Amino acid sequence: MNFNNLKRRIKYIGLKNTIIYFFMQRILRINSHVSWPVHWSSLVSYPERIKCKYWRPYIGFLPGCYIQAINGIEIGVNVRIGPGVKLISANHNIYDYDIHEKQSPIIIGNNCWLGANIVILPGVKLGEHTIVAAGAVVTESFQTGDCIIGGVPARIIKKIGKYEGIIDW
């Protein structure tokens, strides 16, 4: 890690968290295969298949996340990911559980907010400015964006306007 990345990380997550996450990942080797900070209670598999348009969010940074990127995950800019989020990009073959089915990657657009304890299943595409309510299970795509989705399975709860926040990227 170069000095600028370290400085940016300290500014973003704080010195105390940087030291704790470093200890857990680099000394105790929990999630040591991931190049960004991952909480020790989270699991990230196939991190090389995760593409982020911006250096944050740190996927799996919050406790209890399960990120499985066998078929890939693409994450836009200004995305917020809550604790306990599950991003599952591949299903098992129903005739041989050792085989994962080839499917489209999960794609999360810009300015999305993924609430606590949500599940996003393989091939889902979320359009820009989609908010996923806590506890939702997203089984299908919502590509139009500008909406709040929630429930099991997720459905549109409310249409909302364009994102108005300051975008510093």
Stockholm file with secondary structure:
# STOCKHOLM 1.0

chainA/1-169         MNFNNLKRRIKYIGLKNTIIYFFMQRILRINSHVSWPVHWSSLVSYPERIKCKYWRPYIGFLPGCYIQAINGIEIGVNVRIGPGVKLISANHNIYDYDIHEKQSPIIIGNNCWLGANIVILPGVKLGEHTIVAAGAVVTESFQTGDCIIGGVPARIIKKIGKYEGIIDW
#=GR chainA/1-169 SS CCHHHHHHHHHHHCHHHHHHHHIIIIISCTTTTCSSCCCTTCEEECGGGEEESSSCCCTTCSTTCEEECTTCEEECSSCEECTTCEEECCCBCSSCTTSBCCCCCEEECTTCEECTTCEECTTCEECTTEEECTTCEECSCBTTCSEEEETTTTEEEEECCCCCSCCCC
#=GC SS_cons         CCHHHHHHHHHHHCHHHHHHHHIIIIISCTTTTCSSCCCTTCEEECGGGEEESSSCCCTTCSTTCEEECTTCEEECSSCEECTTCEEECCCBCSSCTTSBCCCCCEEECTTCEECTTCEECTTCEECTTEEECTTCEECSCBTTCSEEEETTTTEEEEECCCCCSCCCC
//
